[in-house]
Amino acid sequence: MTALEFRLMQGLKSLPPERVSEVLDFVEFLAERVKREAATQHMTEAFAELSKLNLPPLSDDEINAEIQAIRRERRQLHQSGSDIR
């Protein structure tokens, strides 16, 4: 256990249960924020790569066709008993 972890544990032990619950809420909030920041960075990088392709935007009809094709594929997989993810 590092010195920081030890200090944290000592601090937690000195708190009443309702305060420990608040600390846990804050830790979960921070962990979620880290995940959200990573996802934002990933999306930013993906959009930059997509932008480099210089492709024209899809029309509403093309988007709908893509959606319908995926739905058909999922229905077929579901009917065949395959795992969908």
N, C-alpha and C positions, 0 to 999 in steps of 0.2 A: 504494500500500500504506500502510495506517495505521501509526502507531507501535506499536499493540498487535499488529497482524499481523506487523510486523517483529520485535518481541520474541519472539513465538511461534515464528516461523521460526528465529530465532537459537537459541532454546532447543531446538527439535527437532534442529537440526544438531549440537548439542553432546551429544546423547544416543546411546547405543549402540542398534543396531537393535531389540533386544528391548524396550527402554524406549519407543522410538517406537511399537512395536506396542501397548504398554500404553496409551499416550496415545490412539492411534486407537480402541482398544476403549472408552476412557472417553468420547471424543467421540461415538462411535456410541451409547453408552448414554444420554448427555445428549440427543442428537437424538431417540432413541426416547421418552424421558421427555417431551419437549416435545410430540411427537405424541400420546402417551397423555393428557397433560393437556388438550390441545385437544379430543380426542375425548370426554373426560369432561365438559368444559364444554359441548360440543355436546349430549351426551345429557342433561345436567342441564337445559339450556334446553328441549330437546324434551319431556322429562317435565313440566316446568312448564307448557308450552303445552297438552299433553295433559290435564293435571290441570284446567286452566281450562275445558275442555269439559264437565266434570262428567258424563261418560258412565259407564254402569254397566260393570263388568268383563265381559269375554267369558267365556262358559262353555267348558268343554273341548270340547264339541261344535261350538261356533262357531269355535273355534281350529282344530280338525281340518278343518272345512269350508273355512276360508280356505286352509289348507295344501294340501288336495286341489285346490282351484280353481287355485292357483298352479302346482302340479305338472302339471295338465292343460294349462294355458296354455303352460308351458315345453315339454311334450311336443309339442304342436301346432306351436309355433315351430321346434322342433328337426326335426320331420318335414318341415316346409316349407322347411327350409334357412336360416331366418333366424338372424341372430346374436343370441345371448342374453346379456344382461348384467344 
